[in-house]
């Protein structure tokens, strides 16, 4: 948790293949991304999110029903959008400063990013290609770009200090430690209890549930 990067993220536009979703989420977890954004009008990414192995517990996924809403949300929160899209005008991905607040915008497996997504971005970046193929698999491109971001951020000392606000830190820590109880608290509209120094519950927020319901501890 102490190494999570709240100002580095990915926005995936209609990436629906489960193996790509899984690979992208694993990479996001590996480089310390706190939250991923995705455009998924049919909710495909949320369903496939459960197929991402252990990373499904550690990376939050904010699903947006449409591109316009996703862009508006990120813009309102001060993100710089970098469209991973090859072609004229695209900069080598290694020339970018990833120590600022940046979102890597990734396109679908077949068509890449839409014109609307490219136009809405601040800049285009690309992985240089010397062979005959025009582009890499979306999850491979994501890994290359995100590990360059990790390299820069590590050199800048951004992994060496806690960078998440106390409220988010405490809430996320509880969700990581007690995912089942956290889910039931959300369903019942109850606040998460504080944790003791050893990680145990200071109080059980579900003490008054039906006796037939088992509460993990």
Backbone as a ProteinNet text record, in pm:
[ID]
protein_1_A
[PRIMARY]
XXXXXXXXXXXXXXXXXXXXXXXXXXXXXXXXXXXXXXXXXXXXXXXXXXXXXXXXXXXXXXXXXXXXXXXXXXXXXXXXXXXXXXXXXXXXXXXXXXXXXXXXXXXXXXXXXXXXXXXXXXXXXXXXXXXXXXXXXXXXXXXXXXXXXXXXXXXXXXXXXXXXXXXXXXXXXXXXXXXXXXXXXXXXXXXXXXXXXXXXXXXXXXXXXXXXXXXXX
[TERTIARY]
82.7	0	87	197.3	282.8	349.8	353.2	416.6	315.7	187.2	87.2	101.3	75.9	91.5	-46.6	-98.8	-232.8	-238.1	-121.5	-119.6	-63.7	-77.9	-46.7	-161.9	-218.1	-330.7	-335.8	-429.5	-458.3	-606.1	-636.9	-775.2	-784	-855.2	-870.2	-1003.5	-996.6	-1117.8	-1159.9	-1263.9	-1322.4	-1221.6	-1137.9	-1051.5	-1130.1	-1167.8	-1263.4	-1210.6	-1099.8	-1050	-993.9	-1039.4	-1006.8	-857	-781.3	-637.4	-566.2	-615.9	-556.6	-591.3	-716.4	-757.8	-675.7	-663.9	-588.7	-444.4	-381.8	-240.7	-221.9	-311.4	-300	-314.7	-411.5	-431.5	-312.2	-254	-136.5	-20	-1.9	104.9	77.9	-47.4	-82.7	-50.4	-82.3	-49.3	101.8	173.8	318.8	391.2	339.5	405.6	342	247.4	193.8	78.3	7	-109	-220.4	-282	-385.7	-523.5	-553.7	-686.7	-674.8	-749.6	-755.3	-892.3	-896.6	-1022.5	-1047.6	-1173.3	-1205.3	-1340.2	-1348.3	-1475.9	-1527.5	-1643.6	-1700.4	-1851.7	-1912.6	-2056.9	-2138.4	-2088.5	-2162.5	-2115	-2018.7	-1968.2	-1873.3	-1817.4	-1731.4	-1608.9	-1548.5	-1426.4	-1453.4	-1564.4	-1596.2	-1609.6	-1670	-1683.2	-1547.2	-1466	-1336.4	-1238	-1264.6	-1178.3	-1162.2	-1265	-1259.8	-1166.6	-1118.7	-1032.3	-885.4	-854.8	-719.6	-633.2	-668.8	-588.1	-587.1	-473.8	-465.6	-476.7	-448.1	-451.6	-590.5	-694.8	-830.4	-856.7	-781.5	-800	-723.5	-620.7	-528.1	-542.1	-607.6	-623.7	-772	-811.6	-950.6	-978.2	-1098.7	-1136.3	-1258.8	-1240.4	-1351.4	-1402.6	-1523.4	-1580.7	-1672.5	-1650.4	-1730.3	-1814.3	-1941	-2027.4	-1995.6	-1924.7	-1892.1	-1763.5	-1701.8	-1574.6	-1586.8	-1690.1	-1707.1	-1709.2	-1781.7	-1788.1	-1653.8	-1580.5	-1449.2	-1352.5	-1349.8	-1260.8	-1295.4	-1424	-1467.9	-1424.3	-1438.8	-1402.3	-1253.6	-1171.5	-1027.3	-981.8	-1040	-1006.3	-1039.7	-1154.9	-1197.1	-1103.3	-1034.5	-943.4	-798.5	-777.2	-644.7	-547.2	-597.2	-508.4	-463.3	-337.2	-284.7	-301.9	-365.1	-399.6	-298.4	-239.5	-142.4	-198.6	-231.8	-291.7	-182.4	-186.6	-93.2	-143.3	-94.9	-147.5	-36.5	6.5	116.9	74.7	174.1	144.8	217.3	196.5	263.1	226.7	328	306	318.9	327.9	340.8	485.9	506.9	641.3	680.3	809.4	863.1	819.9	763.9	709.4	815.1	943	1050	1087.2	1032.3	1062.7	967.3	869.5	764.6	804.2	763.5	782.2	662.3	686	578.5	575.2	652	647.8	537.4	472.2	356.8	229.8	117.2	-10	-57.1	-34.5	-61.4	-148.6	-233.6	-316.6	-279.7	-246.2	-214	-343.7	-379.9	-505.9	-478.1	-539.6	-517.2	-643.4	-624.4	-738.6	-770.2	-876.8	-923	-826	-838.2	-745.8	-744.2	-857.5	-866.8	-843.9	-910.1	-910.8	-824.1	-772.9	-697.4	-789.4	-733.4	-812.8	-902.3	-1017.8	-1105.7	-1051	-1098.6	-1058.5	-1093.7	-1208.7	-1252.2	-1155.5	-1105.4	-1012.1	-878.7	-830.4	-704.3	-718.2	-827.3	-849.2	-863.1	-916.2	-937.1	-810.1	-706.1	-581.6	-490.2	-399.6	-305.9	-192	-156.8	-42.5	-52.5	13.7	18.9	157.8	163	290.1	286.1	404.2	410.4	537.2	532.2	649.3	714.4	842.3	907.6	907.3	878.2	871.5	969.4	1054.3	1152.3	1115.8	1012.8	976	859.4	789.5	682.6	546	527.4	397.3	383.9	259.6	234.6	224.9	192.7	172.5	188.8	201	210.5	73.2	61.3	-57.8	-76.8	-201.2	-230	-170.7	-171.5	-116.6	35.1	99.9	245.5	285.1	214	241	220.9	114.8	88.7	204.1	256.5	366.3	491.9	525.4	644.4	632.7	518.8	499.5	499	428.7	416.5	548.2	629.8	759	856.8	841	918.4	872.2	740.8	688.8	742.4	745.7	799.8	946.7	1024.5	1167.2	1187.4	1112.1	1125.7	1080.8	971.6	916.9	1006.6	1065.9	1158.9	1280.5	1332.9	1448.2	1415.6	1289.4	1246.7	1207	1214.3	1183.3	1035.2	951.3	806.6	753.9	833.3	793.2	844.7	923	989.2	905.5	792.4	709.9	562	484.5	340	278.6	196	142.4	-10.3	-73.6	-219.6	-272.2	-381.9	-441.7	-487	-492.2	-522.6	-657.5	-760.4	-893.5	-895.4	-838.5	-833.1	-745	-635.9	-544.8	-616.7	-685.8	-753.5	-864.9	-942.1	-1052.1	-999.2	-895.4	-840.5	-773.8	-703.1	-640.2	-744.1	-857.4	-962.9	-1018.2	-1038.4	-1091.2	-994.6	-864.5	-765.1	-763.6	-772.9	-761.4	-889.2	-1004.6	-1133.4	-1229.8	-1202.5	-1284.9	-1430.8	-1457.6	-1595.7	-1674.7	-1615.2	-1682.2	-1700.5	-1598.8	-1609.1	-1726.2	-1742.5	-1853	-1986.7	-1998.8	-2125	-2152.6	-2047.1	-2065	-2119.2	-2064.9	-2112	-2258.2	-2295.4	-2433.6	-2527.9	-2484.8	-2568.3	-2551.5	-2464.1	-2442.5	-2375.4	-2285.8	-2218.9	-2072.9	-2024	-1885.1	-1792.1	-1671.9	-1572.4	-1522.8	-1498.5	-1442.8	-1292.7	-1237.7	-1093.2	-1023.3	-898	-816.8	-716	-687.7	-584.5	-446.7	-341.8	-205.8	-169.7	-224.3	-192.1	-283.4	-371.9	-459.9	-593.3	-616.6	-744.1	-852	-978.1	-1090.8	-1104.2	-1114.9	-1142.4	-1286.4	-1374.5	-1514.9	-1568.6	-1672	-1733.5	-1854	-1849.2	-1960.2	-2086.2	-2076.8	-2191.6	-2238.2	-2214	-2252.8	-2401.7	-2482.8	-2627.6	-2689.6	-2608.3	-2667.2	-2730.4	-2810.1	-2879.6	-2777.6	-2808.4	-2715.9	-2681.1	-2765	-2735.7	-2630.5	-2594.8	-2496	-2358.3	-2263.7	-2128.4	-2046.6	-1977.4	-1891.9	-1747	-1668.2	-1526.5	-1455.6	-1344.7	-1270.9	-1123.6
-119.7	0	126.1	121.7	240.2	277.2	187	215	244.7	250	276.4	418.9	433.3	560.3	616	711	762.9	853.9	892.1	981.9	916.1	784.5	709.1	612	613.6	524.8	486.6	398.7	354.4	377.7	425.2	429.7	336.6	226.8	128.2	150.5	176.4	200.1	71.6	7.9	-111.8	-224.1	-249.2	-367.6	-480.2	-581.6	-679.7	-822	-854.6	-992.6	-1020.6	-1129.9	-1156.8	-1169.5	-1230	-1245.4	-1110.5	-1017.1	-883.5	-805.3	-813.8	-745.5	-796.3	-928.9	-988.3	-941.7	-941.9	-902.1	-754.9	-668.8	-526	-501.3	-566.6	-548.4	-598.6	-709.3	-761.6	-662.6	-606.3	-507.8	-383.8	-338.4	-222	-246	-365.2	-397.9	-400.3	-457.5	-473.2	-339.3	-236.6	-105.2	-13.4	-65.3	11.4	103.5	78.2	161.9	135.4	241.7	234.3	208.1	273.6	260.2	266.4	179.4	174.6	224.6	291.6	336.4	261	236.6	163.4	205.7	213.2	234.7	97.1	62.1	-70.6	-59.1	-28.2	-1.5	-122.2	-242.9	-362.8	-425.1	-362.3	-414.4	-532.2	-553.5	-669.4	-667.5	-550.3	-545.7	-579.5	-535.4	-567.6	-718.1	-787.6	-932.4	-999.5	-957.6	-1018.6	-982.4	-873.2	-832	-946.2	-1030.7	-1141.4	-1252.4	-1242.7	-1345.6	-1305.8	-1198.8	-1144.6	-1198.6	-1316.5	-1374.9	-1288.4	-1288.9	-1211.9	-1063.2	-1012.4	-867.7	-809.5	-892.7	-839.9	-777.9	-819.2	-765	-635.9	-612	-504.6	-380.9	-392.4	-278.4	-247.1	-127.4	-85.8	-55	-89.2	-62.9	28.3	147.5	241.1	224.3	170.7	143.2	257.5	308.6	417.8	365.1	404.7	353.9	408.1	521.7	578.6	659.2	682.4	753	896.2	964.9	1105	1121.1	1033.1	1040.1	1011.9	915.9	881.1	997.9	1057.3	1171.1	1287.9	1315.6	1426.6	1402.9	1279.8	1247.6	1266.2	1218.9	1231.4	1377.4	1448.8	1590.5	1670	1642.6	1715.4	1690.7	1577.3	1542.2	1578.2	1648.6	1701.2	1606.9	1501.8	1406.8	1457.2	1428.1	1448.8	1317.7	1321.7	1200.3	1175	1055.3	1015.7	899	924.2	821.1	732	603.7	507.5	472.4	547.8	536.2	569.9	472.7	498.3	587.3	633.4	716.3	849	929.4	1058.3	1146.9	1205.4	1294.6	1228.2	1094.8	1024.3	1028.9	1055.8	1059.5	922.6	894.6	773.9	772.7	661.3	655.6	681.6	663.6	684.5	831.4	917.6	1061	1136.5	1067.9	1131.1	1135.1	1241.1	1250.7	1185.3	1068.9	996.4	1023.9	1121.1	1153.9	1254.1	1307.1	1394	1309.2	1371.8	1299.5	1260.9	1134.7	1092.6	966.8	964	847.9	797.5	668.7	606.6	554.9	605.9	569.1	458	341.6	223.4	188.9	139.6	107.9	-40	-73.1	-210.6	-295.3	-427	-520.3	-511.2	-494.4	-498.4	-361.8	-259.6	-128.7	-23.2	-50.2	51.7	160.3	276.3	387.5	447.8	494.6	565.8	705.3	767.5	904.5	997.8	974.5	1060.3	1051.7	931.8	915.1	982.5	968.8	1032.2	1184.4	1235	1380.5	1438.2	1358.3	1407.3	1403	1337.1	1322.3	1442.6	1462.3	1573.6	1545.1	1418.1	1382.4	1235.9	1201.3	1063.5	1007.2	882.4	814.5	681.2	627.1	501.2	425.9	294.5	208.7	195.5	234.1	225.2	82	64.7	-66.4	-70.9	-172.8	-186.3	-296.8	-373.9	-486.2	-455.4	-559.9	-546.5	-519.9	-562.1	-542.6	-397.7	-351	-208.8	-177.3	-277.2	-248.9	-375.8	-357.9	-469.2	-500.7	-616.9	-648.9	-542.5	-507.9	-398.4	-421.7	-545.9	-571.4	-561.5	-597.5	-585	-437.3	-359.5	-215.7	-150.9	-190.2	-134.2	-164.3	-287.5	-326.4	-244	-226.1	-148	-4.5	57.2	196.8	210.6	120.2	131.9	102.8	15.1	-8.9	105.5	178.3	301.7	403.4	409.9	499.2	459.3	328.6	281.7	319.5	303.1	336.7	483.1	570.9	713	746.1	688.2	718.9	666.4	551.5	499.2	590.4	635.5	725.7	857.6	900	1025.3	1008	885.8	860.6	853.2	836.3	838.4	709.8	604.3	481.6	477.6	573.9	571.5	632.6	692	754.8	730.1	731.8	713	831.1	801.4	908.6	904.6	822.9	811.8	880.5	955.3	1024	927.8	975.6	888.9	819.2	892	832.7	717.3	741.6	636.2	520.9	554.7	451.5	356.6	412.3	330.3	246.3	306.9	234.1	119.5	146.8	43.7	-66.9	-30.3	-130.2	-225	-170	-255.1	-347.4	-295.4	-376.9	-487.6	-459	-562.5	-669.8	-627.6	-721.1	-800.7	-736.5	-800	-778.3	-836.2	-808.9	-849.2	-961.4	-1006.3	-913	-876.2	-785.1	-648.4	-603.3	-474.1	-472.8	-579.8	-587.4	-583.5	-653.8	-656.1	-522.1	-452	-317.5	-223.5	-234.3	-148.7	-177.5	-303.9	-341.8	-285.8	-286.6	-240.3	-91	-25.3	117.5	149.3	63.7	85.3	125.8	207.3	251.5	138.1	140.1	41.4	74.4	-26.5	0.9	25.7	83.9	103.6	-29.5	-37.3	-156.2	-128.7	-231.6	-221.7	-228.6	-204.8	-205	-338.5	-449.2	-581.1	-620.2	-525.1	-551.6	-613.1	-641.1	-699	-590.9	-633.6	-541	-486.7	-355.1	-297.4	-322.3	-335.1	-368.5	-438	-516.8	-587.7	-507.6	-455.3	-371.9	-451.2	-584	-668.1	-749.2	-697.8	-770.9	-799.6	-711.7	-728.2	-798.8	-866.1	-940.8	-1066.7	-1130.6	-1253.3	-1358	-1433.7	-1531.6	-1640.8	-1661.5	-1765.2	-1719.8	-1588.6	-1533.5	-1540.4	-1597.9	-1611.8	-1489.4	-1432.5	-1316.4	-1361.8	-1334.9	-1371.2	-1277.4	-1317.9	-1236.8	-1257.6
0	0	0	73.5	84.6	-46.2	-142.4	-270.8	-382.5	-350.7	-454.1	-507.5	-637.1	-706.9	-745.1	-669.8	-698.2	-820.4	-875.2	-989.9	-1116.7	-1125.5	-1247	-1269.8	-1391	-1417.3	-1564	-1594.1	-1730.7	-1756.9	-1877.2	-1924	-2044	-2030	-2136.8	-2207.3	-2336.3	-2414.6	-2484.9	-2432.9	-2494.9	-2514.6	-2413.9	-2413.9	-2348	-2425.2	-2376.3	-2364.2	-2430.7	-2423.8	-2285.3	-2226.6	-2086.4	-2061.9	-2156.1	-2131.2	-2135.6	-2216.6	-2219.5	-2094.1	-2052.7	-1930.1	-1811.9	-1802	-1692.5	-1693.7	-1811.8	-1822.1	-1787.3	-1832.5	-1802.8	-1652.8	-1589.9	-1446.1	-1365.8	-1408.8	-1339	-1349.4	-1468.1	-1485.1	-1400.6	-1398.8	-1317	-1170.3	-1121	-982.9	-963.4	-1060.8	-1048.2	-1039	-1106	-1101.8	-997.7	-919.8	-807.9	-839.2	-948.3	-979.6	-878.6	-834.7	-731.3	-790.7	-902.1	-962.9	-1115.5	-1183.3	-1329.4	-1374.4	-1489.7	-1548.2	-1678.5	-1707.8	-1830.1	-1884.8	-2017	-2086.3	-2124.7	-2072.8	-2098.4	-2088.9	-2201.9	-2201.8	-2158.6	-2186.5	-2147.7	-2018.6	-1952.6	-1826.4	-1839.4	-1959.8	-1981.4	-1891.9	-1875.1	-1795.6	-1650.6	-1597.6	-1458.7	-1440.6	-1538.1	-1527.9	-1540.3	-1637.4	-1658.6	-1548.6	-1478.4	-1367.9	-1268.5	-1254.7	-1161.4	-1209.4	-1334.8	-1390.8	-1380.3	-1312.6	-1311.5	-1198.6	-1146.5	-1041.1	-917.1	-843.2	-720	-739.7	-861.1	-882.8	-868	-877.6	-866.9	-729.7	-627.8	-493.4	-472.8	-554	-521.8	-609.5	-723.3	-813.8	-829.4	-790.8	-806	-953.5	-1000	-1138.9	-1141.7	-1197.9	-1216.9	-1359.2	-1373	-1504.8	-1546.7	-1667.9	-1722.7	-1838.8	-1847.3	-1953.8	-2092.5	-2099.1	-2229.6	-2220.4	-2336.4	-2341.7	-2292.2	-2333	-2295.4	-2144.1	-2076.4	-1930.8	-1866	-1922.7	-1868.9	-1883.5	-2001.4	-2026.4	-1934.9	-1922.2	-1836.4	-1691.9	-1644.1	-1506.4	-1482.7	-1576.7	-1561.9	-1573.8	-1668.5	-1685.1	-1558	-1502.1	-1382.4	-1265.3	-1269.5	-1160.9	-1194.2	-1306.1	-1336.7	-1403.7	-1470	-1535.5	-1671.6	-1708.1	-1842.6	-1918.2	-2034.7	-2108.5	-2220.5	-2220.7	-2321.5	-2401.3	-2527	-2612.4	-2670.3	-2638.6	-2696.1	-2835.8	-2934.2	-3070.3	-3169.8	-3250.4	-3343.5	-3459.5	-3532.9	-3649.3	-3643.3	-3743.7	-3753.3	-3634	-3575.8	-3462.4	-3327	-3323.7	-3196.3	-3148.7	-3020.8	-2963.3	-2910	-2912.5	-2850.8	-2703.7	-2658.3	-2521.7	-2415.4	-2448.8	-2351.5	-2335	-2419.6	-2411.7	-2318.7	-2264	-2183.6	-2035.9	-1967.1	-1822.5	-1753.7	-1693.7	-1625.2	-1475.4	-1429.6	-1287.7	-1256.3	-1359.1	-1336.4	-1336.5	-1320.2	-1310.4	-1450.8	-1487.9	-1625.2	-1630.2	-1733.8	-1763.3	-1901.8	-1911.8	-2039.8	-2100.1	-2218	-2282	-2383.1	-2361.6	-2444.6	-2522.5	-2645.8	-2730.9	-2737.3	-2808.4	-2820.5	-2900.8	-2888.2	-2949.1	-3101.8	-3162.3	-3308.5	-3372.1	-3321.7	-3387.5	-3321.2	-3202.4	-3130.7	-3078.1	-3055.2	-3002.2	-3109.3	-3066.7	-3157.8	-3183.5	-3290.6	-3322.5	-3207	-3145.5	-3034.5	-2916.7	-2888	-2776.6	-2805.8	-2929.4	-2967.7	-2961.8	-3016.1	-3017.6	-2877.2	-2785.4	-2648.7	-2564.8	-2614.6	-2538.9	-2559.3	-2465.4	-2473.3	-2570.3	-2581.6	-2663.8	-2703.5	-2815.6	-2861.3	-2836.8	-2791.5	-2771.4	-2844.5	-2876.4	-2949.6	-2913.4	-2930.2	-2914.5	-3051.5	-3066.7	-3197.4	-3250.4	-3378.8	-3441.8	-3558.5	-3564.1	-3671	-3769.8	-3739.2	-3824.7	-3916.3	-3957.1	-4055.1	-3991.2	-3867	-3802.6	-3757.8	-3750.3	-3721.6	-3573.7	-3491.3	-3349.5	-3267.9	-3136.6	-3043.3	-2985.2	-2923.7	-2845.9	-2738.3	-2710.5	-2617.9	-2479.2	-2431.8	-2298.5	-2298.2	-2410.1	-2419.7	-2424.4	-2504.5	-2512.2	-2375.7	-2306.9	-2173.7	-2079	-2084.3	-1995.5	-2022.8	-2149.6	-2183.8	-2131.7	-2156.8	-2117	-1965	-1898.2	-1753.1	-1682.2	-1737	-1673	-1695.8	-1805	-1820.1	-1716	-1693.1	-1589.1	-1452.1	-1425.1	-1298	-1282.3	-1388.4	-1383.2	-1345.4	-1411.9	-1383.7	-1242.1	-1200.7	-1068.4	-956.3	-980	-879.2	-867.6	-981.1	-979.8	-910.4	-921.1	-859.3	-712.5	-660.7	-520.8	-488.5	-590.2	-565.3	-500.8	-501.6	-432.4	-288.4	-251.6	-121.3	-9.6	-44.1	59.4	31	138	125.5	51.5	-51.4	-135.1	-143	-59.8	-57.8	67.1	53.1	167	274.8	398.3	512.6	499.1	452.8	442.5	342	224.5	123.4	169	235.1	284.5	380.4	478.2	579.3	517.1	427.3	364	278.5	199.5	112.4	192.4	296.5	381.3	440.7	483.5	537.4	428.9	308.6	199.1	160.2	165.5	136.3	244.9	370.9	482.4	506.4	485.4	513	396.4	280.8	161.9	178.7	245.3	261.4	353	465.7	557.6	492.3	418.2	350.6	253.5	178.3	82.7	155.4	263.7	338.3	406.6	447.3	502.1	395.1	272.5	163.5	131.9	128.7	99.3	205.7	331.5	442.3	471.6	396.7	417.2	548.5	593.8	721.5	700.9	792.1	785.3	824.9	769.7	809.5	949.6	1033	1166.2	1157.4	1261.3	1267.4	1291.9	1247.9	1270.9	1381.4	1460.1	1562.8	1497.2	1576.6	1524.2	1459.6	1511.2	1456.6	1339.9	1298	1184.9	1221.6	1349.3	1391.6	1399	1397.9	1406.1	1548.4	1561.1	1692.6	1733.7	1633.9	1660.6	1537.3	1556.6	1444.9	1396.5	1273.9	1226.2	1195.5	1202.4	1168	1288.1	1409.2	1530.1	1536.8	1477.5	1489.5	1370.5	1285.8	1174.4	1225.2	1141.2	1180.2	1223.5	1326.2	1380.6	1280.6	1179.8	1080.3	980.5	982.5	890.7	953.3	884.6	935	896.3	990	966.6	976.5	875	882.4	978	1029.3	1125.9	1108.8
[MASK]
+++++++++++++++++++++++++++++++++++++++++++++++++++++++++++++++++++++++++++++++++++++++++++++++++++++++++++++++++++++++++++++++++++++++++++++++++++++++++++++++++++++++++++++++++++++++++++++++++++++++++++++++++++++++++

